[in-house]
Amino acid sequence: MKKETIYLKAEQNIEVTHPDVSLGDVVQIECSDPTVVPKLKAMKLLKFRNGKKRRCVISILKIIECIHKQYPMLEIQNVGEPDLIITFENQKTPGAFVHWMKVIAVVAITFTGAAFSIMTFNNDVDTTKLFGQIYELLMGNPSDGFTVLEFMYSIGMIVGILIFFNHFGGKKFSVDPTPMEVEMRLYENDIQTTLIENYSRKGQEIDVGKTVSAGTHRT
């Protein structure tokens, strides 16, 4: 094989649904020679065994080492992540009943939690007394407990929540990610960084000069 340059790009967190993992399952490959890419994608990288869910962390240097063992003349450029978290999960799609029960449970928990938080805040600042004082100051007579202030406050809270979360149903009000999406991405990044650091400190990361851990083996 003549000397070619290949480019590798991989995401930090990769999920596979079959135990036999090939190079094409975890990295994107580009090369000017179209005959090289299919051969590299078909290379067996590792195999998961004994369990419904397994995870390993592998260094991109280990992947480069595996490629060089079979194709020593290739020049490799990595433009992706230096460490990869590969998770194998034998996915089983739950039935429609289980899916809707999960949706109902999440909606109920979210609604109850949000309602409890709002009521706690209103009681803490004594919103009812505050609105009564504002109404009596403006109108000159005591409030009967439910006035236009409470009505507009309720409407304003709904509108404010929708604007803040930038999301209603399946639609967004703008192209920007919602605050929940931002927080979830930050949470995922923290988890991935922690996993990589833990595997590295325990010496369980699949790196150059190391064999695959007990949960996996090379094919």
C-alpha angles and dihedrals in degrees: 000000000000119000112277134169117234126190122216125200124178136170119237095239119042128175123200128189100203127060097230105077120194128190092257090059094063108028139040112232130202129181136159088233106073092199093063099058098063091049092051094045090054093053112118110237106175144331128228119216144172106031146050093246127030134166135194137173117223129185119231086231089064089053091049089049091053091050093048091052090064100026108028094168095062119106110215129204120188115209096166139063120325093219128038129204108208117191125187116201125173095222121208117186110229120227125264092259093056091045094053092044089056091049092050092047093050092047092048094048093046094047093047093047094047093046092049091050093049093047092047091052093047092050092045094056093032094235093178093058091044093052090046091054092047091048093049091047093052101035101032096230133080121271119254091218100266120057140149088279093064091043094051091043090056093047092046092051091053093048092045093052092049092049093046095049091040091213140098122172107317095336135087125210091217140010092254117107115257120252088249091055091049092050092047092052091049089049092049091049091051091050093049093048091049093049093051093047092047093050090046095049092047091049091240097120113112101239140153111305093015130105125229116278125255095268093060140029137193119256 
